[in-house]
């Protein structure tokens, strides 16, 4: 493996130039600085930030460049990206790693086609026309994809493209979007202020896990499953802050976690085998929505907490009959709220805790009704940003939504980052070559010494 360095004082001045020279298995190490290029990774290599550096990929689609008119999001109009603008990174090969970059003002932050074994990690993506990370196998399935510790803030701003209908978010991509793919892990990511869905698992996705993620103020559903199978949504937080900078364009009051099967081109089938477990949903328009088309669809909804707030309109919407169970969840709603709607038939309901008793057909053995003893369930999350969502961060105290005196959940340590043995291997190979040269020299000296001894003995 060779290491190719990029930076103002490095061997290569652009990332593209280093990739062009790289061989399969090489590593491109990028130093700090702003790189105004569309990076295409078309060979099995790693493209990583240098230690302690955060190189920036700037696609040029800044708010200042794009803005046509308007003083805020409500009346904002954008122009479409120029033909010279594109994705920050386009992955067009198997066995690719992209690690450690800040990506801004691009069409997509990172796009991955029908390729295998791709790792995207430790990225900070902001202000993109479409999607922060787009994985979509258009010519086949994308397989074995890991997206980890990626923060995306302000995505799908094409909603404000003057050529589009300003009040309609349909067709606007999710902050993180995965379609026609299998064996995908989305872990410890943040999807903030998206003008489509937060995390979209859709249309042909199979065996996908979304865990430990934070989704805040998406214009459409927070976490959305559409025509996908074997999807696990585990340990995420989905929140709506009621920020006037969010709830202005379309009063859609989207679902926090939703499973729906839209009409779609292609034979993707209906959603089934969906697990929704240990998530916290705060103040979504519909806290939980399951309306997949398959009446034999299997759903496991277990150990979640759903918190009503001023933005909410419905508690639980189920379009059964389905198979599976709804067990051990907390449903905190307010008096007069529409707690449930639809048909819960086929699901086994048990051991749920409701602040207000639901209709009889939604009840089950072991349920608890009434005061749930939560610490401060009426305290809503808040968001702070520059007025356009840029640089936003969110204040959420998850302890507010747990029973008083409940033990803190164990904090699992982050998985260790695999060590980078590349530089060590290079050094060892260099040392081995020097030792081999030295061994040859020593061997020649030994031969010469024996010849000299033989001559001395011969007189």
VEXDREN-2710 file (C-alpha; in Angstrom, 1 decimal):
% VEXDREN-2710
k/r/px/py/pz
1/UNK/0.0/0.0/0.0
2/UNK/1.2/3.5/-0.9
3/UNK/0.3/6.7/0.9
4/UNK/-0.3/9.7/-1.3
5/UNK/-0.5/13.1/0.4
6/UNK/-2.6/16.1/-0.6
7/UNK/-2.2/19.7/0.5
8/UNK/-0.7/23.1/-0.3
9/UNK/2.8/21.8/0.5
10/UNK/2.2/18.1/-0.3
11/UNK/3.0/16.0/-3.3
12/UNK/-0.5/16.6/-4.8
13/UNK/-2.4/19.8/-4.7
14/UNK/-5.9/18.3/-5.4
15/UNK/-7.6/15.2/-4.2
16/UNK/-8.5/14.3/-7.7
17/UNK/-4.9/14.3/-8.8
18/UNK/-3.9/12.0/-6.0
19/UNK/-6.7/9.6/-6.8
20/UNK/-5.7/9.5/-10.5
21/UNK/-2.2/8.3/-9.4
22/UNK/-3.3/5.9/-6.7
23/UNK/-3.3/2.2/-7.2
24/UNK/-5.8/-0.3/-5.8
25/UNK/-5.5/-0.5/-2.0
26/UNK/-3.6/2.8/-1.7
27/UNK/-4.5/5.6/0.8
28/UNK/-5.0/9.2/-0.1
29/UNK/-4.3/11.4/3.0
30/UNK/-5.6/15.0/2.8
31/UNK/-4.3/17.9/4.8
32/UNK/-6.3/20.9/6.0
33/UNK/-7.6/23.5/3.6
34/UNK/-10.5/24.1/1.3
35/UNK/-10.8/22.0/-1.8
36/UNK/-13.2/23.2/-4.5
37/UNK/-13.5/20.0/-6.5
38/UNK/-16.0/17.2/-7.2
39/UNK/-14.2/14.2/-6.0
40/UNK/-14.8/10.9/-7.8
41/UNK/-13.5/7.8/-6.1
42/UNK/-13.4/5.2/-8.9
43/UNK/-10.9/2.7/-7.5
44/UNK/-10.7/0.7/-4.3
45/UNK/-8.8/3.1/-2.1
46/UNK/-9.2/5.0/1.2
47/UNK/-9.5/8.8/1.1
48/UNK/-9.0/10.1/4.7
49/UNK/-8.2/13.4/6.5
50/UNK/-4.7/13.8/7.9
51/UNK/-4.5/13.4/11.7
52/UNK/-5.8/16.4/13.5
53/UNK/-7.0/18.0/10.2
54/UNK/-10.5/18.6/8.8
55/UNK/-10.2/19.3/5.1
56/UNK/-13.2/21.0/3.6
57/UNK/-14.9/20.1/0.3
58/UNK/-16.8/23.2/-1.0
59/UNK/-19.1/22.5/-4.0
60/UNK/-19.9/26.2/-4.5
61/UNK/-23.6/26.0/-3.9
62/UNK/-23.6/28.4/-1.0
63/UNK/-26.6/30.2/0.3
64/UNK/-25.2/33.5/-1.0
65/UNK/-24.7/32.1/-4.5
66/UNK/-28.1/30.2/-4.6
67/UNK/-30.4/32.9/-3.2
68/UNK/-32.7/34.7/-5.6
69/UNK/-34.9/36.5/-3.1
70/UNK/-36.4/36.3/0.4
71/UNK/-35.4/37.3/3.9
72/UNK/-36.0/33.9/5.6
73/UNK/-36.9/30.3/4.8
74/UNK/-40.6/31.2/4.5
75/UNK/-40.2/33.3/1.4
76/UNK/-36.8/32.1/0.2
77/UNK/-36.2/31.2/-3.5
78/UNK/-33.1/29.5/-4.7
79/UNK/-31.7/28.9/-8.1
80/UNK/-30.7/25.4/-9.2
81/UNK/-27.1/24.4/-9.0
82/UNK/-24.8/25.2/-11.9
83/UNK/-23.7/22.4/-14.3
84/UNK/-20.2/22.6/-12.8
85/UNK/-21.5/21.8/-9.3
86/UNK/-22.0/18.3/-8.1
87/UNK/-21.5/15.8/-5.3
88/UNK/-18.7/16.3/-2.7
89/UNK/-17.7/12.6/-3.1
90/UNK/-19.1/10.3/-5.8
91/UNK/-18.2/6.6/-5.0
92/UNK/-17.8/4.6/-8.1
93/UNK/-15.9/1.6/-6.9
94/UNK/-16.1/-1.3/-4.5
95/UNK/-14.0/-1.2/-1.3
96/UNK/-13.9/2.5/-0.7
97/UNK/-13.4/4.4/2.6
98/UNK/-14.1/8.1/3.1
99/UNK/-13.2/9.5/6.5
100/UNK/-12.8/12.8/8.3
101/UNK/-14.1/15.6/5.9
102/UNK/-16.3/18.6/6.2
103/UNK/-18.5/18.8/3.1
104/UNK/-20.5/22.0/2.3
105/UNK/-22.5/23.5/-0.5
106/UNK/-22.8/20.4/-2.7
107/UNK/-25.6/18.7/-4.7
108/UNK/-25.1/15.6/-2.5
109/UNK/-22.5/15.3/0.2
110/UNK/-21.6/11.7/-0.6
111/UNK/-23.3/9.5/-3.2
112/UNK/-22.8/5.8/-3.6
113/UNK/-24.1/3.7/-6.5
114/UNK/-24.4/-0.1/-6.9
115/UNK/-21.1/-0.9/-5.2
116/UNK/-19.9/-3.2/-2.5
117/UNK/-18.1/-2.6/0.8
118/UNK/-18.1/1.2/1.3
119/UNK/-17.4/2.9/4.6
120/UNK/-18.3/6.6/5.2
121/UNK/-17.3/7.9/8.6
122/UNK/-16.6/11.0/10.7
123/UNK/-18.1/13.6/8.2
124/UNK/-19.6/17.0/8.9
125/UNK/-22.0/17.9/6.0
126/UNK/-23.9/21.2/5.7
127/UNK/-26.1/22.9/3.2
128/UNK/-26.7/20.5/0.4
129/UNK/-29.2/20.7/-2.5
130/UNK/-30.3/17.1/-2.3
131/UNK/-29.0/14.6/0.3
132/UNK/-26.2/14.5/2.8
133/UNK/-25.4/10.8/2.1
134/UNK/-27.2/9.1/-0.8
135/UNK/-26.9/5.3/-1.2
136/UNK/-28.9/4.1/-4.1
137/UNK/-28.1/1.3/-6.4
138/UNK/-29.7/2.4/-9.7
139/UNK/-28.1/-0.4/-11.8
140/UNK/-28.1/-3.0/-9.1
141/UNK/-28.0/-3.2/-5.3
142/UNK/-25.5/-1.3/-3.2
143/UNK/-24.1/-3.8/-0.6
144/UNK/-22.3/-3.8/2.7
145/UNK/-22.4/-0.1/3.4
146/UNK/-21.5/1.5/6.7
147/UNK/-22.3/5.1/7.5
148/UNK/-21.1/6.1/10.9
149/UNK/-20.7/9.3/12.9
150/UNK/-21.9/11.5/10.1
151/UNK/-23.6/14.9/10.9
152/UNK/-25.7/16.5/8.2
153/UNK/-27.3/19.9/8.8
154/UNK/-29.6/21.7/6.4
155/UNK/-30.3/19.3/3.5
156/UNK/-32.7/19.1/0.6
157/UNK/-32.7/22.9/0.1
158/UNK/-33.9/22.2/-3.4
159/UNK/-37.3/22.7/-1.8
160/UNK/-36.6/26.4/-2.3
161/UNK/-35.5/26.0/-6.0
162/UNK/-37.6/28.6/-7.8
163/UNK/-38.5/26.1/-10.5
164/UNK/-40.3/23.8/-7.9
165/UNK/-43.6/24.2/-6.1
166/UNK/-42.5/26.1/-3.0
167/UNK/-45.0/24.5/-0.6
168/UNK/-44.6/20.9/-1.6
169/UNK/-41.8/18.8/-0.1
170/UNK/-42.8/15.7/-2.1
171/UNK/-39.9/14.4/-4.1
172/UNK/-37.4/16.2/-1.8
173/UNK/-34.7/13.8/-0.6
174/UNK/-34.0/12.7/2.9
175/UNK/-31.1/14.0/4.9
176/UNK/-29.7/10.5/4.8
177/UNK/-31.2/8.3/2.1
178/UNK/-30.8/4.6/1.3
179/UNK/-32.6/2.8/-1.5
180/UNK/-32.1/-0.5/-3.4
181/UNK/-29.4/-1.6/-1.0
182/UNK/-28.7/-4.4/1.4
183/UNK/-26.6/-5.0/4.5
184/UNK/-26.4/-1.4/5.6
185/UNK/-25.5/0.0/9.0
186/UNK/-26.3/3.6/9.9
187/UNK/-24.9/4.3/13.3
188/UNK/-24.4/7.4/15.5
189/UNK/-25.4/9.9/12.8
190/UNK/-27.2/13.2/13.1
191/UNK/-29.8/14.4/10.6
192/UNK/-30.7/18.0/11.4
193/UNK/-33.1/20.4/9.7
194/UNK/-33.9/18.4/6.6
195/UNK/-36.5/19.7/4.2
196/UNK/-37.5/16.1/3.2
197/UNK/-37.3/13.1/5.5
198/UNK/-34.7/12.8/8.2
199/UNK/-33.5/9.2/7.5
200/UNK/-35.2/7.5/4.5
201/UNK/-34.9/3.7/4.2
202/UNK/-36.8/3.1/1.0
203/UNK/-37.6/1.2/-2.2
204/UNK/-35.7/-2.0/-2.1
205/UNK/-33.7/-1.7/1.0
206/UNK/-33.0/-5.0/2.8
207/UNK/-31.3/-5.8/6.1
208/UNK/-30.7/-2.2/7.3
209/UNK/-30.0/-1.1/10.9
210/UNK/-30.4/2.5/12.0
211/UNK/-29.1/2.9/15.6
212/UNK/-28.0/5.7/17.9
213/UNK/-29.0/8.5/15.6
214/UNK/-30.4/11.9/16.3
215/UNK/-33.0/13.3/13.9
216/UNK/-34.3/16.9/14.5
217/UNK/-36.8/19.1/12.7
218/UNK/-37.2/17.2/9.4
219/UNK/-39.9/18.6/7.1
220/UNK/-41.2/15.1/6.4
221/UNK/-41.1/12.0/8.5
222/UNK/-38.2/11.7/11.0
223/UNK/-37.3/8.1/10.2
224/UNK/-39.1/6.7/7.2
225/UNK/-39.3/3.1/6.0
226/UNK/-40.8/2.7/2.5
227/UNK/-41.0/-0.7/0.7
228/UNK/-38.2/-2.2/2.6
229/UNK/-37.6/-5.4/4.6
230/UNK/-35.7/-6.5/7.6
231/UNK/-35.2/-3.0/8.9
232/UNK/-34.1/-2.4/12.5
233/UNK/-34.7/1.1/14.0
234/UNK/-33.0/0.9/17.4
235/UNK/-32.0/3.5/20.1
236/UNK/-32.6/6.7/18.1
237/UNK/-33.9/10.1/19.1
238/UNK/-36.4/11.9/16.8
239/UNK/-37.5/15.3/17.9
240/UNK/-39.3/18.4/16.6
241/UNK/-38.4/21.6/18.5
242/UNK/-41.3/23.8/17.3
243/UNK/-38.8/26.2/16.0
244/UNK/-40.5/28.8/13.8
245/UNK/-37.7/28.4/11.4
246/UNK/-38.9/24.8/10.8
247/UNK/-42.7/24.8/10.9
248/UNK/-43.3/27.5/8.3
249/UNK/-43.3/26.1/4.8
250/UNK/-45.9/23.3/5.0
251/UNK/-47.9/22.5/8.2
252/UNK/-47.6/18.8/7.5
253/UNK/-46.9/17.7/11.1
254/UNK/-44.9/14.7/9.9
255/UNK/-44.6/11.3/11.7
256/UNK/-41.7/10.8/14.0
257/UNK/-41.2/7.2/12.9
258/UNK/-43.3/6.0/9.9
259/UNK/-43.6/2.9/7.8
260/UNK/-45.5/3.5/4.5
261/UNK/-45.5/1.9/1.1
262/UNK/-45.7/4.6/-1.6
263/UNK/-46.6/3.8/-5.1
264/UNK/-43.3/3.3/-6.9
265/UNK/-41.8/2.2/-10.2
266/UNK/-40.0/-1.1/-9.9
267/UNK/-40.9/-4.3/-8.1
268/UNK/-39.8/-3.5/-4.6
269/UNK/-42.5/-5.3/-2.6
270/UNK/-44.2/-4.2/0.6
271/UNK/-42.5/-3.5/3.8
272/UNK/-42.3/-6.2/6.4
273/UNK/-40.1/-7.5/9.3
274/UNK/-39.6/-4.1/10.8
275/UNK/-38.3/-3.6/14.3
276/UNK/-38.8/-0.3/16.2
277/UNK/-37.1/-0.6/19.6
278/UNK/-35.8/1.7/22.4
279/UNK/-36.4/4.9/20.5
280/UNK/-37.4/8.3/21.9
281/UNK/-39.8/10.3/19.8
282/UNK/-40.7/13.9/20.9
283/UNK/-43.4/16.1/19.6
284/UNK/-43.9/14.6/16.1
285/UNK/-47.1/15.3/14.2
286/UNK/-47.8/11.6/14.4
287/UNK/-45.7/9.9/17.1
288/UNK/-45.8/6.5/15.4
289/UNK/-47.3/5.6/12.0
290/UNK/-47.4/2.1/10.5
291/UNK/-49.4/1.9/7.3
292/UNK/-47.6/-0.5/5.2
293/UNK/-49.5/-2.3/2.4
294/UNK/-48.8/-6.0/3.4
295/UNK/-51.6/-7.3/5.7
296/UNK/-49.2/-10.1/6.7
297/UNK/-46.4/-7.6/7.5
298/UNK/-44.5/-8.3/10.7
299/UNK/-43.8/-5.5/13.1
300/UNK/-42.0/-5.4/16.5
301/UNK/-42.5/-2.2/18.5
302/UNK/-40.9/-2.5/21.8
303/UNK/-39.5/-0.4/24.6
304/UNK/-40.0/3.0/22.9
305/UNK/-41.0/6.3/24.5
306/UNK/-43.4/8.6/22.6
307/UNK/-43.9/12.1/24.0
308/UNK/-46.7/14.4/23.0
309/UNK/-46.0/18.1/22.5
310/UNK/-47.6/21.2/20.9
311/UNK/-46.6/20.1/17.4
312/UNK/-48.3/16.7/17.7
313/UNK/-51.6/15.8/16.2
314/UNK/-51.9/12.1/16.6
315/UNK/-50.4/9.5/18.9
316/UNK/-50.3/6.2/17.2
317/UNK/-51.7/5.4/13.7
318/UNK/-51.8/1.8/12.7
319/UNK/-53.2/0.5/9.3
320/UNK/-53.6/-3.1/10.3
321/UNK/-54.2/-6.0/10.4
322/UNK/-50.5/-6.9/10.8
323/UNK/-48.5/-9.5/12.7
324/UNK/-46.1/-8.9/15.6
325/UNK/-46.2/-7.2/18.9
326/UNK/-46.4/-3.7/20.6
327/UNK/-44.9/-4.2/24.0
328/UNK/-43.3/-2.2/26.8
329/UNK/-43.7/1.2/25.3
330/UNK/-44.5/4.6/27.0
331/UNK/-47.2/6.8/25.4
332/UNK/-47.3/10.2/27.0
333/UNK/-50.2/12.2/25.6
334/UNK/-52.3/15.1/26.8
335/UNK/-56.0/15.3/27.6
336/UNK/-58.1/15.7/24.5
337/UNK/-55.5/14.3/22.2
338/UNK/-56.2/11.9/19.4
339/UNK/-54.4/9.0/21.1
340/UNK/-54.9/6.3/18.5
341/UNK/-56.3/6.0/15.0
342/UNK/-56.7/3.1/12.5
343/UNK/-56.8/-0.6/13.1
344/UNK/-54.5/-2.3/15.6
345/UNK/-55.7/-5.8/14.8
346/UNK/-53.3/-8.7/14.5
347/UNK/-50.7/-7.1/16.8
348/UNK/-50.2/-8.4/20.3
349/UNK/-50.5/-5.4/22.6
350/UNK/-49.1/-5.8/26.2
351/UNK/-47.2/-4.1/29.0
352/UNK/-47.5/-0.6/27.6
353/UNK/-47.8/2.5/29.7
354/UNK/-50.3/5.1/28.7
355/UNK/-50.8/8.5/30.4
356/UNK/-54.4/8.3/29.2
357/UNK/-56.1/5.0/28.6
358/UNK/-56.6/4.3/24.9
359/UNK/-59.7/2.7/23.3
360/UNK/-60.3/-0.9/24.4
361/UNK/-59.0/-2.5/21.2
362/UNK/-55.6/-0.9/21.8
363/UNK/-55.2/-2.2/25.4
364/UNK/-53.4/-5.3/26.5
365/UNK/-52.4/-7.4/29.5
366/UNK/-50.0/-5.7/31.9
367/UNK/-50.8/-2.1/30.7
368/UNK/-50.5/0.9/33.1
369/UNK/-52.8/3.9/32.7
370/UNK/-52.5/7.3/34.3
371/UNK/-49.5/9.3/35.7
372/UNK/-46.4/7.7/34.4
373/UNK/-44.0/9.5/36.8
374/UNK/-41.9/11.0/34.1
375/UNK/-39.5/13.7/35.2
376/UNK/-40.5/16.6/32.9
377/UNK/-42.3/15.3/29.8
378/UNK/-43.7/18.8/29.0
379/UNK/-40.2/20.3/28.5
380/UNK/-39.6/20.4/24.8
381/UNK/-36.3/20.3/23.0
382/UNK/-35.0/23.6/21.7
383/UNK/-32.7/24.5/18.7
384/UNK/-30.2/27.2/18.2
385/UNK/-28.8/28.4/14.9
386/UNK/-28.0/31.5/12.8
387/UNK/-31.6/31.9/11.6
388/UNK/-31.1/29.8/8.5
389/UNK/-30.3/26.6/10.4
390/UNK/-26.6/26.9/9.8
391/UNK/-24.4/25.8/12.6
392/UNK/-27.5/24.5/14.5
393/UNK/-27.4/22.5/17.6
394/UNK/-30.1/21.0/19.8
395/UNK/-30.8/20.9/23.5
396/UNK/-32.4/17.7/24.5
397/UNK/-32.3/16.3/28.1
398/UNK/-33.5/12.7/27.6
399/UNK/-33.8/12.3/31.4
400/UNK/-36.9/14.5/31.2
401/UNK/-38.7/11.6/29.5
402/UNK/-37.8/8.8/31.9
403/UNK/-39.6/8.0/35.1
404/UNK/-38.2/9.8/38.2
405/UNK/-35.7/7.6/39.8
406/UNK/-35.2/5.4/36.8
407/UNK/-31.6/4.4/36.4
408/UNK/-29.6/6.0/33.7
409/UNK/-29.3/3.6/30.7
410/UNK/-25.8/2.2/30.4
411/UNK/-23.6/4.2/28.0
412/UNK/-22.0/1.9/25.6
413/UNK/-18.5/3.0/24.6
414/UNK/-17.9/4.0/21.1
415/UNK/-16.4/1.1/19.1
416/UNK/-12.7/1.6/18.9
417/UNK/-11.5/3.1/15.6
418/UNK/-9.5/0.5/13.8
419/UNK/-5.8/1.4/13.9
420/UNK/-4.2/2.8/10.8
421/UNK/-1.4/0.3/10.1
422/UNK/-0.6/1.8/6.7
423/UNK/2.3/4.1/7.8
424/UNK/3.7/1.3/10.0
425/UNK/3.5/-1.2/7.2
426/UNK/5.3/1.3/4.9
427/UNK/8.1/1.8/7.5
428/UNK/8.5/-1.9/8.1
429/UNK/8.7/-2.6/4.4
430/UNK/11.4/0.1/4.1
431/UNK/13.3/-1.4/7.1
432/UNK/13.0/-4.9/5.6
433/UNK/14.5/-3.7/2.3
434/UNK/17.4/-2.1/4.2
435/UNK/17.9/-5.2/6.2
436/UNK/17.9/-7.3/3.0
437/UNK/20.5/-5.0/1.5
438/UNK/22.6/-5.2/4.7
439/UNK/22.3/-9.0/4.7
440/UNK/23.6/-9.1/1.2
441/UNK/26.5/-7.0/2.2
442/UNK/27.3/-9.1/5.2
443/UNK/27.0/-12.3/3.1
444/UNK/29.5/-10.9/0.6
445/UNK/31.9/-9.9/3.5
446/UNK/31.7/-13.4/4.9
447/UNK/32.6/-15.0/1.5
448/UNK/35.5/-12.6/1.1
449/UNK/36.8/-13.5/4.6
450/UNK/36.7/-17.2/3.9
451/UNK/38.6/-16.7/0.6
452/UNK/41.2/-14.6/2.5
453/UNK/41.6/-17.4/5.1
454/UNK/42.0/-20.0/2.5
455/UNK/44.7/-18.0/0.8
456/UNK/46.6/-17.5/4.0
457/UNK/46.5/-21.2/4.8
458/UNK/47.8/-22.0/1.3
459/UNK/50.8/-19.8/2.0
END
